[in-house]
């Protein structure tokens, strides 16, 4: 498990309160005394924050969870793994019990969360493809605990044969959905974030048929519209062929540079052609992303005050707002029924 300490102001921000409120809770005995460093300064660990969250009942909830968020685009190089790993990190930091699933054999989500893909004997492959005993692996059998609220189902190059193996399975398009149904029954997670492979193949089809929320990163370059048109055509084909409609779809503009006219023009074109599908948040170019990937850690850890961190935090808030709005509507419908 990743170990990190937080100053009171940072711990309070994670908990959604002021530093003064956090200190008051401690002084009034509502939460345990904080730990102190050699200089007498207060500090908190992830475990401390989670204990406080439960004591003051500040843990967010999602009814009928978990919500499955697929970060997907058929075009590679759009920042998919960076967005998915940091999205999983931030939802977990907000208190949502989150499972990050790396479905890309390249394992970029796995490395972005500080893990070495080659260290794992079991991956998503074992969750989808039965062994000699006709059994598939459970998440608990292969997950790596990253923080108290974030688990990772890793990926590595052993998954390169997954499409071929899936093709040989009964109900091959629904293997991932079956795995998600098992996860839902176990009720361990509020959110599942999936880093999808950059291709429209059998693995991706499995993910699209199981997801509740499709988040499509788009790099603001000349090929953006071609990839998006193909994506929406594929979604339409899935709806017709499999009678499955993805409830929530959002496009997030990535790699924006305000001083480049081409970035501004493509962003305007996205908003004009895709309207409400486009998120309000725009993720700007930031060298912090490259540094964080090189150091194998989320940008929120490496550069928490960078513009990239601020943009990804805003994107996460916007995505969670979409989920809460739909969740509230579904719960209201159920009550009326």
Number of C-alpha atoms within 10 A of each C-alpha: 11 11 9 12 15 16 13 19 16 16 22 19 13 17 21 13 14 16 16 12 11 20 18 13 15 15 12 10 10 13 19 14 15 16 13 11 9 6 6 8 11 16 18 19 16 19 15 19 20 17 14 21 19 12 13 12 9 15 15 12 15 15 12 12 17 25 22 22 27 26 28 28 27 18 21 16 12 22 17 26 27 22 26 27 27 25 24 30 28 22 25 23 20 20 22 22 24 29 30 30 26 27 28 25 23 17 22 26 35 28 23 22 25 16 20 16 20 12 10 16 12 19 26 27 24 19 22 25 20 14 11 7 6 7 12 16 18 15 22 11 12 19 20 19 15 19 19 18 23 26 26 26 24 31 31 25 14 17 20 14 11 19 15 12 16 20 13 10 14 9 10 18 21 21 21 24 17 16 18 21 14 13 19 16 10 9 13 14 21 23 22 26 27 27 29 26 24 18 15 17 11 18 24 24 19 19 27 28 21 24 23 20 21 21 25 25 28 28 24 21 16 10 12 18 17 10 15 20 11 15 18 12 12 14 18 15 13 17 14 11 9 10 10 15 15 16 11 16 18 19 25 19 25 24 19 21 16 11 8 9 10 15 20 15 12 20 22 11 13 21 16 11 12 12 11 12 16 21 17 15 19 20 25 18 15 15 11 19 22 12 15 19 20 11 15 19 23 28 27 20 13 17 16 14 11 15 16 22 24 17 17 22 20 16 20 21 17 15 20 13 12 15 19 15 10 14 17 13 12 14 13 11 10 9 8 7 6
